[in-house]
Amino acid sequence: MCGIVGYVGEKKATPILINGLLRLEYRGYDSAGIAVLEKDHIDVRKDIGRVKNLQENNHVEELSGTTGIAHTRWATHGKPSKENSHPHLDNSKNFAVVHNGIIENYSELREFLTKQGYTFYSQTDTEVIPNLIHYYYHKNGDTSLVNGFLRAVTDTCKVLKGSYAIEVLNKDFPNTVIVVRKDSPLVIAKGDKENYIASDIPAILSYSKDFYLLEDNEFAIITTDEIHFYDADLHEHEKHVKSIEWDASASEKDGYEDYMLKEIFEQPKAIRETIGTRFQDYICRFEELPFTKEYLQSLTQIYIVACGTAMHAGLVAKNMIEKLCHIPVTVDIASEFRYRNPLITSHTLCIYISQSGETADTIAALKLAKAQGAKTLAISNVIGSSITREADYSIYTHAGPEIAVASTKAYTAQVTLLSLLGIYFAQLLETSTKEDLSVLQNAILALPNQIAEVLKEENLHILQNIAKKIYQEKDMFFLGRGVDYCVALEGSLKLKEISYIHSEAYAAGELKHGPIALIESGVTVISILTDKALTPKTVSNIQEVITRGAKTVVITNDEENIDMNHYDFVVTIPKTSSYVSPILSVIPMQLLSYYIAKEKGLDVDKPRNLAKSVTVE
Ligand code: M6R
């Protein structure tokens, strides 16, 4: 939520800041703003709506300063408006601040500052920060860089409660930005006579591949030539630079109309790279994990904890791990897990899935389990992300940067990695036969080519045609049984988030326990049938909705067992193991949602009210 960019160097800051904001816009797009250090003042320009408005309507090209900070907002406190947009200035206009996160005690801080004579011009929680910095700067009475400016920032952070990634400009310190993070992401890219700051790596990857990943409560003073790191007590420390292997072009649209479409088409590559070289001589290897047979045998429970799409990937894994490894698996929504006092012991393994690795609820749920003695394993797509730094162990999907708000390749890569993990556990535990595991291994290895088959032109036409017929609908239903129900949940989420069509996913057998009351003539029901054993049961449920006038779309690899002419639309996918069938069956649903959103003329990459990375609770 909210994107932050910063630049200190010898070039004009504004084009770099705007470029970074455009790349970070997926994190929030209610309003945007920049603050640039000009000769004798801090110049702030802001606008509501997209970065384009800021860029085109505010004469930002006039700004010539070479140091600046910028922000694209996902509103929490205060509606999207110019005055609530960042950067925020203190009353003296000496300090400018951009902030991602939430200051939970802002009301009491605002009251304190008001009593000291400060005035507030916005409804945001952020505006207390520049004013507190100003307050401490003058209270301490030291105007040097470390003991004055930095101390004012560290003193401020000591009274802030909540989460924050902050950049601060001080009119008296040209070519300097101070940054700090706590529970919100912030990275610094090291250049030659210039340094960059951003909420995530792809935003500034085209400028440098050398990154510093800031830790919680770590402060940095960034100037043109140097970066110095401090703790909250102003002790300086060394920090290692990390070289990032991602190709800068991975965060470009590459000729596709939208990032989402590009990312759907990147799935064969994402799966291939996630599998990597893990299979060797029919053994699945996770050399970075220290698990032993004895440890896995001691487990009484595995929790898989995540949000949204990542949680849906966890549901697919539950089915597989329970069957292959005979360990009970519970899948929890992170925001529920953290407050429901789950039973956690040293015999519990907690697996956390997060594409971004920055989701606040998932990180909090991880900290909770760790504090209670469980081992924690993070699955993320972003090397060095917060969740991987908190967890005992981390493994990575290799999907490349995912920019579109709607997650696609991250989901299929997560299901792939979890399948590999399931095989790895089953091998150690010897709870599945070698034959069964090698059948599954072959199924996984075949997936990249099978995904390419699903993405073939002919299928795209079928799905575009279906989209044209149903895009004006108000409600849709997704049905499935077993693993098809798990993927139905993901199909339904995709549809609602980018097309704004209300949709529900149901276990097909549950339909007649209530929701069937909503089925009437014209309502579209999308069913997934990939498990031969369950096909006849789901077919009966589809018949029940046809009888009540529903339009039906069937996604299947079980053509032999269904009457293909009985449904309005049928999309076929290749046959695979039912453990991993969601990796194929989800793709027509991703595409259908995409085409429906396009028919409706919507911005598929930046759906309303959403942000890619949910770094607030
Ligand atoms: O970065 P994360 O995987 O932790 O994100 C979790 C969810 O916010 C995310 O999957 C969300 O549901 C997507 N917008 C779904 O497309």
Boltz pocket constraint, residues with backbone or C-beta under 6 A from the ligand:
constraints:
  - pocket:
      binder: B
      contacts: [[A, 307], [A, 308], [A, 309], [A, 310], [A, 353], [A, 354], [A, 355], [A, 356], [A, 357], [A, 358], [A, 359], [A, 362], [A, 405], [A, 406], [A, 407], [A, 408], [A, 493], [A, 494], [A, 497], [A, 611], [A, 612], [A, 613], [A, 614]]
      max_distance: 6.0
